Amino acid sequence: MSIVILFSLALMSLALCLAFARLFRGPSLPDRVVALELFSSILVGIIGVVAIATDVAILLDVAIVMALMAFMATIGFARFLERGGPRDD
């Protein structure tokens, strides 16, 4: 099981680095918002895998709260863009 956990953490770390690169390179603001949502979703996954690996149940609560906050931030950004926020596309 530890090999699977290490493999999944390695893949998620790679995906986190790629999402971080898209966050900085993204050609437009909507692309960066999507990259930020992906970044937070990967972090929630990493926290979940660490919770399974360490057998600490409180980390699952942290992951749930983080996922809800990321969702609310995405909704806020989408509302901002919908109402005519600055766009560079």
C-alpha positions in Angstrom: 0.0 0.0 0.0 2.9 2.4 0.7 4.0 2.1 -2.9 0.6 3.1 -4.2 0.5 6.1 -1.8 4.0 7.2 -2.8 3.1 6.8 -6.5 -0.1 8.8 -6.2 1.6 11.5 -4.2 4.3 11.8 -6.8 1.8 12.0 -9.7 -0.2 14.6 -7.8 2.9 16.6 -7.1 3.7 16.6 -10.8 0.2 17.7 -11.6 0.5 20.4 -8.9 3.6 21.8 -10.6 2.0 21.8 -14.0 -1.1 23.5 -12.7 1.1 26.1 -11.0 2.9 26.7 -14.3 -0.5 27.2 -16.0 -1.5 29.6 -13.2 1.5 31.9 -14.1 1.5 31.3 -17.8 -2.2 31.3 -18.5 -2.9 33.6 -21.4 -6.2 35.0 -20.0 -7.8 35.5 -16.6 -10.4 32.7 -17.1 -7.5 30.3 -17.8 -5.9 31.3 -14.6 -9.1 30.9 -12.6 -9.5 27.3 -14.0 -5.8 26.6 -13.1 -6.4 27.9 -9.6 -9.4 25.6 -9.2 -7.3 22.7 -10.4 -4.5 23.6 -8.1 -6.9 23.6 -5.1 -8.5 20.3 -6.2 -5.1 18.7 -6.4 -4.2 20.0 -2.9 -7.5 18.5 -1.6 -6.5 15.2 -3.1 -3.0 15.4 -1.6 -4.5 16.1 1.8 -6.8 13.1 1.4 -3.9 10.8 0.5 -1.9 12.0 3.4 -4.9 11.4 5.7 -5.1 7.9 4.5 -1.4 7.3 4.8 -1.1 8.7 8.3 -4.5 7.5 9.5 -5.4 11.0 10.9 -9.1 11.6 10.4 -9.0 15.3 11.1 -7.2 15.9 7.8 -10.4 14.8 6.0 -12.2 17.7 7.7 -9.5 20.0 6.5 -9.8 18.7 3.0 -13.6 19.2 3.0 -13.3 22.8 4.3 -10.6 23.5 1.7 -12.7 22.1 -1.1 -15.7 24.2 -0.1 -13.6 27.4 0.2 -12.1 26.7 -3.3 -15.5 26.2 -4.7 -16.7 29.5 -3.2 -13.7 31.3 -4.6 -14.3 29.9 -8.0 -17.9 31.1 -7.9 -16.7 34.5 -6.8 -14.3 34.8 -9.7 -16.9 33.6 -12.2 -19.3 36.2 -10.9 -16.6 38.9 -11.2 -15.9 37.9 -14.8 -19.6 37.7 -15.6 -20.2 41.3 -14.4 -17.6 42.7 -16.7 -14.3 42.4 -14.7 -11.1 43.0 -16.5 -10.5 40.5 -19.2 -7.5 40.2 -21.5 -8.7 37.7 -24.1 
